[in-house]
Structure formats: C-alpha cells, structure tokens
Amino acid sequence: MKTPVIKTENLTKTYGGINRVDGLNLKIPEGKIYGFLGANGAGKTTTMKMLLGLTPPSGGRIEIFGTPFEENRIEILKKTGSIIENPSYYGHLTGKENLKLLEKILDVSEEESEKVLKLVGLYEERDKKVKNYSLGMKQRLAIAMALLRDPKLLILDEPTNGLDPEGIREIRELLKSLARKRNITVMISSHQLSEIEKIADIIGILKDGKLIFEGTLKELERYKKLKTTLETDDGLLGLEVLSDYHPKLLDDKLVFENLKKEEIPPLIKKLVNAGIGIYELSHEQLNLEDLYFEIIGERDEPK
C-alpha cells in the first residue's frame, strides 16, 4: 500500500480549553480527491490551517509526502498549493498582473503563468481587471495562483462557496481533471454532500472536531438505515403502546429505525386495538443526503 500523501495521528487543536479539532487521524492517498465534510464550525478550516503550518497543533503529528511536517515544512510547502478562507488577489490588476507578482515571489517563469491560466480557462481573460471577473472566474484565478509552482498537493477550503451552479460545475470539472491527468492530490472542504459526492474519491466527515467517518461513498452507504414513519391521531399514546419497538416521536409522527416489513402488521394491529387512528405509513431507506445530515446531527443546511 502506498504511503498516504497526508497522514495525521491524533491531531488536536485546543482553543479556550475546548478541542476544536479532536484526535484527528486522516489518511489521504496520492492522486485522489478527498472530500472533507462537516457543518460550519466543525473544525475543517482549522485542520487545513494546521496542515499548511498556518496555526500550530496543540497535539498530535502530521506527515505530508511521507515526511514529518515540522522537520520538512519548507520542502513540503514548495509542493503544496492552497486556498484558505477568502482568496487573495488585487482587483485593480489584471489576472496576468496578479500572477506576475507571484512569479517574482515564487521564482517561476512567465511561461508557468501562461500555462496555469490556460489550465483554468482564463487565458483569454488574462488582460481583464480582476474586479470585473465573475465570482467563478475569481475562484479559478485563485486556483491558478495555487497551481503556479506545479504542486503535488492542493488544499482548498470551500472553493465553490457562493458560486452559481455553472461556476460550481466549472470548478468541479477542473479539479477532477487535475487529479486524473496530473496526479495531483486534492483535499477539498465543504458542508454540502451533494457537491462532494460528484467529485470525491474518498470522504471524511467531521463533527465537533472528531472524524466520525472516512471512506468511499460506497462504504458510507453501508450505514444507511431503514426508516419507518407512522402518522396517527395520538402520537403520545402510540409511543406508549409501541414502546417495545423503541419509536421516536418527531413532528407528531412515530419514527422507527430498521423495522422489518414483517413487524409492521402486528404493530398496526396493536395501534388499532388501542383505538388509535392511522393516517399514513411510509417505509423507506435513508438516502445519502439524509444519512449525512443524520450523522452530523443537522438537517438544515448551515447558514
């Protein structure tokens, strides 16, 4: 088995006596897209900052490219591109001029700038001022800046945040191309499963700083549960009558997990015998999105 491009052991970050990142053990293989999922405030950005040396860990260990981060920080960062929080660029300069500033800082050639502008689809717009770029174009420019040193690893913090569907699709196709054609390892954070499931080879789900799942989408599907929902005219009495089935009462409906089909007829009989009216029954398997929100304990999308 190949050495992971990113590996952490018990990675922890403490603020004010609270572990914002709590004993994180990540394994991100080479050439794959790793979707880092979790609600806002789960610890995704803090984790990425630690991986880039922007904030020191309170505990644990980081290895990138098979070497300890602390002892090899400069060499690792030379092979890493990133976007954390808001991308940095000068709106009054053109896309080409923004990259020209970086050429001097990073000691790369103008040819490299032209190459990355073509790669992200901005070559024809290189002489336009960035303040006149669409949000999607600005994000692609930020990715071009991250690619300028031909990195082997990209760490991107919510790069599609605020984009319209077309902009999201453009970024998604670009990142898939980088991973497939250039063998670049991509770590991308998001709070939207619908976005990540279209792009990621592997996902990690973070909740309250803890990694509660890491694996492929197919592996996540194994956690799916059968959900049976029963609407009656007396939910509280139904809860009591069917206590052997361990239901929950949600929105005045009785909800059962992993109830077998053959258990439903005797359950209905119990309700009828107790004089409880039945309005509706549904028996279904949670879809992937419902499962994700159940795992992170939040049904509504974070604001």
Contacts in CASP RR format, 6 or more apart in sequence:
PFRMAT RR
TARGET T0000
AUTHOR 0000-0000-0000
METHOD contacts of the structure
MODEL  1
MKTPVIKTENLTKTYGGINRVDGLNLKIPEGKIYGFLGANGAGKTTTMKM
LLGLTPPSGGRIEIFGTPFEENRIEILKKTGSIIENPSYYGHLTGKENLK
LLEKILDVSEEESEKVLKLVGLYEERDKKVKNYSLGMKQRLAIAMALLRD
PKLLILDEPTNGLDPEGIREIRELLKSLARKRNITVMISSHQLSEIEKIA
DIIGILKDGKLIFEGTLKELERYKKLKTTLETDDGLLGLEVLSDYHPKLL
DDKLVFENLKKEEIPPLIKKLVNAGIGIYELSHEQLNLEDLYFEIIGERD
EPK
2 29 0 8 1.000
2 30 0 8 1.000
3 66 0 8 1.000
4 26 0 8 1.000
4 27 0 8 1.000
4 28 0 8 1.000
4 29 0 8 1.000
4 30 0 8 1.000
4 63 0 8 1.000
4 66 0 8 1.000
5 28 0 8 1.000
5 29 0 8 1.000
5 30 0 8 1.000
5 31 0 8 1.000
5 64 0 8 1.000
5 65 0 8 1.000
5 66 0 8 1.000
5 152 0 8 1.000
5 153 0 8 1.000
5 185 0 8 1.000
6 26 0 8 1.000
6 27 0 8 1.000
6 28 0 8 1.000
6 34 0 8 1.000
6 51 0 8 1.000
6 62 0 8 1.000
6 63 0 8 1.000
6 64 0 8 1.000
6 153 0 8 1.000
6 185 0 8 1.000
6 187 0 8 1.000
7 26 0 8 1.000
7 27 0 8 1.000
7 28 0 8 1.000
7 62 0 8 1.000
7 63 0 8 1.000
7 64 0 8 1.000
7 66 0 8 1.000
8 24 0 8 1.000
8 25 0 8 1.000
8 26 0 8 1.000
8 51 0 8 1.000
8 60 0 8 1.000
8 61 0 8 1.000
8 62 0 8 1.000
8 63 0 8 1.000
9 25 0 8 1.000
9 60 0 8 1.000
9 61 0 8 1.000
9 63 0 8 1.000
10 23 0 8 1.000
10 24 0 8 1.000
10 25 0 8 1.000
10 59 0 8 1.000
10 60 0 8 1.000
10 61 0 8 1.000
11 21 0 8 1.000
11 23 0 8 1.000
11 24 0 8 1.000
11 25 0 8 1.000
11 26 0 8 1.000
11 47 0 8 1.000
11 50 0 8 1.000
11 57 0 8 1.000
11 59 0 8 1.000
11 60 0 8 1.000
11 61 0 8 1.000
11 62 0 8 1.000
12 19 0 8 1.000
12 21 0 8 1.000
12 22 0 8 1.000
12 23 0 8 1.000
12 24 0 8 1.000
12 57 0 8 1.000
12 58 0 8 1.000
12 59 0 8 1.000
12 60 0 8 1.000
13 19 0 8 1.000
13 20 0 8 1.000
13 21 0 8 1.000
13 46 0 8 1.000
13 47 0 8 1.000
13 50 0 8 1.000
13 55 0 8 1.000
13 57 0 8 1.000
13 58 0 8 1.000
13 59 0 8 1.000
14 20 0 8 1.000
14 58 0 8 1.000
19 58 0 8 1.000
19 209 0 8 1.000
20 41 0 8 1.000
20 43 0 8 1.000
20 46 0 8 1.000
20 209 0 8 1.000
21 43 0 8 1.000
21 46 0 8 1.000
21 47 0 8 1.000
21 50 0 8 1.000
21 57 0 8 1.000
21 209 0 8 1.000
22 208 0 8 1.000
22 209 0 8 1.000
22 210 0 8 1.000
23 60 0 8 1.000
23 210 0 8 1.000
23 211 0 8 1.000
24 47 0 8 1.000
24 206 0 8 1.000
24 209 0 8 1.000
24 210 0 8 1.000
24 211 0 8 1.000
25 211 0 8 1.000
26 47 0 8 1.000
26 204 0 8 1.000
26 211 0 8 1.000
26 214 0 8 1.000
27 214 0 8 1.000
28 34 0 8 1.000
28 185 0 8 1.000
28 187 0 8 1.000
28 202 0 8 1.000
29 185 0 8 1.000
29 202 0 8 1.000
30 183 0 8 1.000
30 185 0 8 1.000
31 179 0 8 1.000
31 183 0 8 1.000
31 184 0 8 1.000
31 185 0 8 1.000
31 186 0 8 1.000
32 179 0 8 1.000
32 185 0 8 1.000
32 186 0 8 1.000
32 201 0 8 1.000
32 202 0 8 1.000
33 175 0 8 1.000
33 176 0 8 1.000
33 179 0 8 1.000
33 186 0 8 1.000
33 188 0 8 1.000
33 199 0 8 1.000
33 200 0 8 1.000
33 201 0 8 1.000
33 202 0 8 1.000
34 185 0 8 1.000
34 186 0 8 1.000
34 187 0 8 1.000
34 188 0 8 1.000
34 200 0 8 1.000
34 201 0 8 1.000
34 202 0 8 1.000
34 203 0 8 1.000
34 204 0 8 1.000
35 187 0 8 1.000
35 188 0 8 1.000
35 189 0 8 1.000
35 190 0 8 1.000
35 196 0 8 1.000
35 199 0 8 1.000
35 200 0 8 1.000
35 202 0 8 1.000
35 203 0 8 1.000
35 204 0 8 1.000
36 44 0 8 1.000
36 47 0 8 1.000
36 48 0 8 1.000
36 187 0 8 1.000
36 188 0 8 1.000
36 189 0 8 1.000
36 190 0 8 1.000
36 203 0 8 1.000
36 204 0 8 1.000
36 206 0 8 1.000
37 44 0 8 1.000
37 189 0 8 1.000
37 190 0 8 1.000
37 191 0 8 1.000
37 193 0 8 1.000
37 196 0 8 1.000
37 203 0 8 1.000
37 204 0 8 1.000
37 205 0 8 1.000
37 206 0 8 1.000
37 292 0 8 1.000
37 296 0 8 1.000
38 44 0 8 1.000
38 189 0 8 1.000
38 190 0 8 1.000
38 191 0 8 1.000
38 205 0 8 1.000
38 206 0 8 1.000
38 207 0 8 1.000
38 296 0 8 1.000
39 191 0 8 1.000
39 207 0 8 1.000
39 296 0 8 1.000
39 298 0 8 1.000
39 302 0 8 1.000
40 191 0 8 1.000
40 302 0 8 1.000
40 303 0 8 1.000
42 191 0 8 1.000
42 206 0 8 1.000
42 207 0 8 1.000
42 208 0 8 1.000
42 209 0 8 1.000
42 296 0 8 1.000
43 206 0 8 1.000
43 209 0 8 1.000
44 157 0 8 1.000
44 189 0 8 1.000
44 206 0 8 1.000
45 84 0 8 1.000
45 85 0 8 1.000
45 157 0 8 1.000
45 189 0 8 1.000
46 55 0 8 1.000
47 206 0 8 1.000
48 82 0 8 1.000
48 84 0 8 1.000
48 155 0 8 1.000
48 157 0 8 1.000
48 187 0 8 1.000
48 189 0 8 1.000
49 55 0 8 1.000
49 84 0 8 1.000
50 56 0 8 1.000
50 57 0 8 1.000
50 62 0 8 1.000
51 62 0 8 1.000
51 64 0 8 1.000
51 69 0 8 1.000
51 155 0 8 1.000
51 187 0 8 1.000
52 77 0 8 1.000
52 80 0 8 1.000
52 82 0 8 1.000
52 84 0 8 1.000
52 155 0 8 1.000
53 69 0 8 1.000
53 73 0 8 1.000
53 77 0 8 1.000
54 84 0 8 1.000
61 68 0 8 1.000
62 68 0 8 1.000
62 69 0 8 1.000
62 70 0 8 1.000
63 69 0 8 1.000
64 72 0 8 1.000
64 76 0 8 1.000
64 80 0 8 1.000
64 153 0 8 1.000
65 72 0 8 1.000
65 76 0 8 1.000
65 79 0 8 1.000
65 152 0 8 1.000
65 153 0 8 1.000
67 75 0 8 1.000
67 76 0 8 1.000
69 76 0 8 1.000
78 149 0 8 1.000
79 149 0 8 1.000
79 151 0 8 1.000
79 152 0 8 1.000
79 153 0 8 1.000
80 151 0 8 1.000
80 152 0 8 1.000
80 153 0 8 1.000
80 154 0 8 1.000
80 155 0 8 1.000
81 146 0 8 1.000
81 147 0 8 1.000
81 149 0 8 1.000
81 151 0 8 1.000
81 153 0 8 1.000
81 154 0 8 1.000
81 155 0 8 1.000
82 146 0 8 1.000
82 154 0 8 1.000
82 155 0 8 1.000
82 156 0 8 1.000
82 157 0 8 1.000
83 142 0 8 1.000
83 143 0 8 1.000
83 146 0 8 1.000
83 155 0 8 1.000
83 156 0 8 1.000
83 157 0 8 1.000
83 159 0 8 1.000
84 155 0 8 1.000
84 157 0 8 1.000
85 157 0 8 1.000
87 138 0 8 1.000
87 139 0 8 1.000
87 141 0 8 1.000
87 142 0 8 1.000
87 145 0 8 1.000
88 142 0 8 1.000
89 95 0 8 1.000
89 98 0 8 1.000
89 130 0 8 1.000
89 138 0 8 1.000
89 141 0 8 1.000
89 142 0 8 1.000
89 145 0 8 1.000
90 97 0 8 1.000
90 98 0 8 1.000
90 101 0 8 1.000
90 130 0 8 1.000
91 98 0 8 1.000
91 129 0 8 1.000
91 130 0 8 1.000
91 131 0 8 1.000
92 129 0 8 1.000
92 130 0 8 1.000
92 131 0 8 1.000
93 101 0 8 1.000
93 129 0 8 1.000
93 130 0 8 1.000
94 126 0 8 1.000
94 127 0 8 1.000
94 128 0 8 1.000
94 129 0 8 1.000
94 130 0 8 1.000
95 117 0 8 1.000
95 122 0 8 1.000
95 125 0 8 1.000
95 126 0 8 1.000
95 127 0 8 1.000
95 128 0 8 1.000
95 129 0 8 1.000
95 130 0 8 1.000
95 133 0 8 1.000
95 141 0 8 1.000
96 113 0 8 1.000
96 117 0 8 1.000
96 126 0 8 1.000
96 127 0 8 1.000
98 130 0 8 1.000
98 141 0 8 1.000
98 145 0 8 1.000
99 113 0 8 1.000
99 116 0 8 1.000
99 117 0 8 1.000
99 144 0 8 1.000
99 145 0 8 1.000
99 148 0 8 1.000
100 110 0 8 1.000
100 113 0 8 1.000
102 108 0 8 1.000
102 113 0 8 1.000
102 145 0 8 1.000
102 148 0 8 1.000
103 109 0 8 1.000
103 110 0 8 1.000
103 112 0 8 1.000
103 113 0 8 1.000
103 148 0 8 1.000
106 148 0 8 1.000
106 149 0 8 1.000
108 148 0 8 1.000
108 149 0 8 1.000
112 148 0 8 1.000
112 149 0 8 1.000
112 150 0 8 1.000
113 148 0 8 1.000
114 123 0 8 1.000
116 144 0 8 1.000
116 145 0 8 1.000
116 147 0 8 1.000
116 148 0 8 1.000
117 123 0 8 1.000
117 126 0 8 1.000
117 144 0 8 1.000
119 144 0 8 1.000
119 147 0 8 1.000
119 174 0 8 1.000
119 178 0 8 1.000
120 140 0 8 1.000
120 141 0 8 1.000
120 143 0 8 1.000
120 144 0 8 1.000
120 147 0 8 1.000
120 174 0 8 1.000
121 140 0 8 1.000
122 137 0 8 1.000
122 140 0 8 1.000
122 141 0 8 1.000
122 144 0 8 1.000
125 133 0 8 1.000
125 137 0 8 1.000
130 138 0 8 1.000
130 141 0 8 1.000
133 141 0 8 1.000
135 162 0 8 1.000
135 163 0 8 1.000
135 164 0 8 1.000
135 167 0 8 1.000
136 163 0 8 1.000
136 167 0 8 1.000
136 170 0 8 1.000
136 171 0 8 1.000
139 159 0 8 1.000
139 160 0 8 1.000
139 163 0 8 1.000
139 167 0 8 1.000
139 171 0 8 1.000
140 170 0 8 1.000
140 171 0 8 1.000
140 174 0 8 1.000
142 159 0 8 1.000
143 154 0 8 1.000
143 156 0 8 1.000
143 159 0 8 1.000
143 171 0 8 1.000
143 174 0 8 1.000
143 175 0 8 1.000
146 154 0 8 1.000
146 156 0 8 1.000
147 154 0 8 1.000
147 178 0 8 1.000
151 184 0 8 1.000
152 183 0 8 1.000
152 184 0 8 1.000
152 185 0 8 1.000
153 184 0 8 1.000
153 185 0 8 1.000
153 186 0 8 1.000
153 187 0 8 1.000
154 175 0 8 1.000
154 178 0 8 1.000
154 184 0 8 1.000
154 185 0 8 1.000
154 186 0 8 1.000
154 187 0 8 1.000
154 188 0 8 1.000
155 187 0 8 1.000
156 175 0 8 1.000
156 186 0 8 1.000
156 187 0 8 1.000
156 188 0 8 1.000
156 189 0 8 1.000
157 189 0 8 1.000
158 189 0 8 1.000
158 190 0 8 1.000
158 191 0 8 1.000
159 171 0 8 1.000
159 175 0 8 1.000
159 188 0 8 1.000
160 167 0 8 1.000
160 168 0 8 1.000
160 171 0 8 1.000
160 172 0 8 1.000
160 190 0 8 1.000
160 195 0 8 1.000
161 190 0 8 1.000
163 171 0 8 1.000
168 195 0 8 1.000
172 195 0 8 1.000
172 198 0 8 1.000
172 199 0 8 1.000
175 186 0 8 1.000
175 188 0 8 1.000
175 199 0 8 1.000
176 199 0 8 1.000
178 184 0 8 1.000
178 186 0 8 1.000
179 185 0 8 1.000
179 186 0 8 1.000
179 201 0 8 1.000
188 196 0 8 1.000
188 199 0 8 1.000
188 200 0 8 1.000
190 196 0 8 1.000
191 301 0 8 1.000
191 302 0 8 1.000
192 301 0 8 1.000
193 288 0 8 1.000
193 289 0 8 1.000
193 292 0 8 1.000
194 289 0 8 1.000
196 203 0 8 1.000
197 203 0 8 1.000
197 217 0 8 1.000
197 288 0 8 1.000
200 217 0 8 1.000
201 216 0 8 1.000
202 214 0 8 1.000
202 215 0 8 1.000
202 216 0 8 1.000
203 213 0 8 1.000
203 214 0 8 1.000
203 215 0 8 1.000
203 216 0 8 1.000
203 217 0 8 1.000
203 220 0 8 1.000
204 211 0 8 1.000
204 213 0 8 1.000
204 214 0 8 1.000
204 215 0 8 1.000
205 211 0 8 1.000
205 212 0 8 1.000
205 213 0 8 1.000
205 214 0 8 1.000
205 292 0 8 1.000
205 295 0 8 1.000
205 296 0 8 1.000
206 212 0 8 1.000
207 295 0 8 1.000
207 296 0 8 1.000
207 297 0 8 1.000
212 295 0 8 1.000
213 220 0 8 1.000
213 223 0 8 1.000
213 295 0 8 1.000
217 288 0 8 1.000
220 288 0 8 1.000
220 291 0 8 1.000
220 292 0 8 1.000
221 288 0 8 1.000
221 291 0 8 1.000
223 291 0 8 1.000
223 295 0 8 1.000
224 285 0 8 1.000
224 286 0 8 1.000
224 287 0 8 1.000
224 288 0 8 1.000
224 291 0 8 1.000
225 257 0 8 1.000
225 258 0 8 1.000
225 285 0 8 1.000
225 286 0 8 1.000
225 291 0 8 1.000
225 294 0 8 1.000
226 257 0 8 1.000
226 258 0 8 1.000
226 259 0 8 1.000
226 283 0 8 1.000
226 284 0 8 1.000
226 285 0 8 1.000
226 286 0 8 1.000
227 255 0 8 1.000
227 256 0 8 1.000
227 257 0 8 1.000
227 283 0 8 1.000
227 284 0 8 1.000
227 285 0 8 1.000
227 286 0 8 1.000
227 290 0 8 1.000
228 255 0 8 1.000
228 256 0 8 1.000
228 257 0 8 1.000
228 259 0 8 1.000
228 264 0 8 1.000
228 281 0 8 1.000
228 282 0 8 1.000
228 283 0 8 1.000
228 284 0 8 1.000
229 253 0 8 1.000
229 254 0 8 1.000
229 255 0 8 1.000
229 256 0 8 1.000
229 280 0 8 1.000
229 281 0 8 1.000
229 282 0 8 1.000
230 247 0 8 1.000
230 253 0 8 1.000
230 254 0 8 1.000
230 255 0 8 1.000
230 256 0 8 1.000
230 267 0 8 1.000
230 271 0 8 1.000
230 278 0 8 1.000
230 280 0 8 1.000
230 281 0 8 1.000
231 252 0 8 1.000
231 253 0 8 1.000
231 254 0 8 1.000
231 278 0 8 1.000
231 279 0 8 1.000
231 280 0 8 1.000
231 281 0 8 1.000
232 238 0 8 1.000
232 254 0 8 1.000
232 271 0 8 1.000
232 276 0 8 1.000
232 277 0 8 1.000
232 278 0 8 1.000
232 279 0 8 1.000
233 276 0 8 1.000
233 277 0 8 1.000
233 279 0 8 1.000
234 276 0 8 1.000
234 277 0 8 1.000
235 249 0 8 1.000
235 252 0 8 1.000
235 253 0 8 1.000
235 254 0 8 1.000
235 276 0 8 1.000
236 249 0 8 1.000
237 274 0 8 1.000
237 276 0 8 1.000
238 247 0 8 1.000
238 254 0 8 1.000
238 271 0 8 1.000
238 274 0 8 1.000
238 276 0 8 1.000
239 247 0 8 1.000
239 249 0 8 1.000
239 254 0 8 1.000
241 270 0 8 1.000
241 271 0 8 1.000
241 274 0 8 1.000
241 276 0 8 1.000
242 254 0 8 1.000
242 267 0 8 1.000
242 270 0 8 1.000
242 271 0 8 1.000
245 256 0 8 1.000
245 259 0 8 1.000
245 263 0 8 1.000
245 267 0 8 1.000
246 256 0 8 1.000
246 257 0 8 1.000
247 254 0 8 1.000
247 255 0 8 1.000
247 256 0 8 1.000
248 254 0 8 1.000
248 255 0 8 1.000
248 256 0 8 1.000
249 255 0 8 1.000
259 267 0 8 1.000
259 283 0 8 1.000
261 283 0 8 1.000
264 281 0 8 1.000
264 283 0 8 1.000
268 278 0 8 1.000
268 281 0 8 1.000
271 277 0 8 1.000
271 278 0 8 1.000
272 278 0 8 1.000
286 294 0 8 1.000
293 299 0 8 1.000
END
